[in-house]
Structures are given as C-alpha cells and as structure tokens.
C-alpha cells in the first residue's frame, strides 16, 4: 500500500511539473519579446526621467538631474495636472458604464435565440475596426465623425437631434446632475464601442458556470433575480477582475486621453526627459488606482461571497 501511494504521489508530482513546464513554454515567447524589445526602453525611460536629455552630433546625451523633472511636472506643469484630473474624472464615470453595459450585453447574447451567432459576431467588429487602416477610414467618414465627436460647439449627432439639456432643465434638476447626464449622452457611442472585448470575456465566464447550479436553484424556488446575485455574479468574480484591469488600462492609455496626447506631443518635440517623468508619474497613479479597486473588490464583494 505504501509503495503504491508513493508511486501515485510521484505521478502527481511529475504531472504537476509537466503542466508547469508547459505553462513556462507557453509564456516563453512573451518573456523573450519583453527582454529584447521592452526591457531596454523601459530602463532607458527611467534614466531619461532623471536626466536632462539633449541631442548632440554623437547622439543622445544625458545629464543626471535626480527627481527635478518629477517635481516640475507635479508642482509647476499645470497642463499635466489639469490633463490628469480630466483623465481620472473621465475614467470614473466610463468604467462602471462599460462594465454594466458589457455584462447586460453578455447576459443577452448568452441566451438561446435565432441569430445568436451573428449577434455575437457583431460585437467582435470593434476589435477589428479599432486598429489599422479601417479606423483611419472610419475617422474620415462624415457620419461616423458626427456620431463619435463628443466635443466642440456642435456636440454629437444625438445631442443635436434631441436637446437633452433643455429637457432636464425643465425637470428642475441640479446643474451638476444635468451636466453629468449630458456628458454621458455625448459619449454613449464611444462607451458602446468600448464594450466588445469585455462582452466576449463575460460571455466566456457565463458559459463556464455549471448549469446544475441553476437547476438546483429552480428546484429550491429561487427567482431569476436571486440566481443572478447568488450564482451568476459571484461566479463571474474572476472575469470582473480581468475586465476591471483591462478596461482601466484601455481608458487610461487610449488615443483620446489628454495625458497621452500631452506626452506624445512632447515626444514629437524631442522633449524626452519631461515626457518620461510625466509618463512614470502617470503609470504609478494608474497602478495605485488598479490596486485600490482590486482591494475594494476583494474586501467588499469577494469576502461576502466566500
């Protein structure tokens, strides 16, 4: 008996080691790419952020300056702080809308109905159109530009079609509430456009939930609303964390983000030192926001489900 148990343990250890080896081989191309193409620029950006960088006939020259660029960007560069505030405020109202809308779409598309495959394929289009030549063509289209434009004196096509501000003013609502609602309406096209990946991840999470759980709940007389809060929502906790991280990074690093625009303009002007400092401050703030959200998610919801 003891020899048989030892053989069984040996087989389990070997199987676990093989699975670990397969996992390492799976991420090996990413690790090689990180070392060859990302690690050196990453370390160089840290050096640039702590130096005065200028061009010379021999190439790029760096003079160490310590944390001077960080101090200047945070306390004296008013454009950076204003853009950072705008980026965080835009993220604060975009994240919950994208997550809730993606979850609703996933719940609908996970149902059995005719044309479900076509409906799911439509939500893959944003991932295809949002890259390459297609987005350049779409950005020059007059109708698409009117639908997507969220700023400017003309506002959006939807805003011109219905004067939501006037309707809300007639209800006697506070000005701050009205401006917030109108801001949501102006960006509704962009927010829906940003739900493709999150919807697919939620659908994958929904399909991984065992059907037996819903069968038992129906036998016990549970309502669909109770099934959602006590089965669906807790079982999607891992997908929620993945979508929170992905959406946060996507919102903070997209092309319309004011901080990214400012850093890109500085790089075009060969201002490599201050732009590197700005982006490292921005990176640390994003990391703190992600860590805070994951901590709150685990403390408030994960412990309750466990």
PyMOL commands that set and color helices and strands:
alter all, ss='L'
color gray80, all
select helices_A, chain A and resi 2-49+68-75+78-109+116-122+125-129+132-140+142-148+157-161+164-170+175-186+188-193+196-207+211-219+224-235+237-253+258-268+272-305
alter helices_A, ss='H'
color red, helices_A
select strands_A, chain A and resi 51-56+59-64
alter strands_A, ss='S'
color yellow, strands_A
deselect
rebuild
show_as cartoon
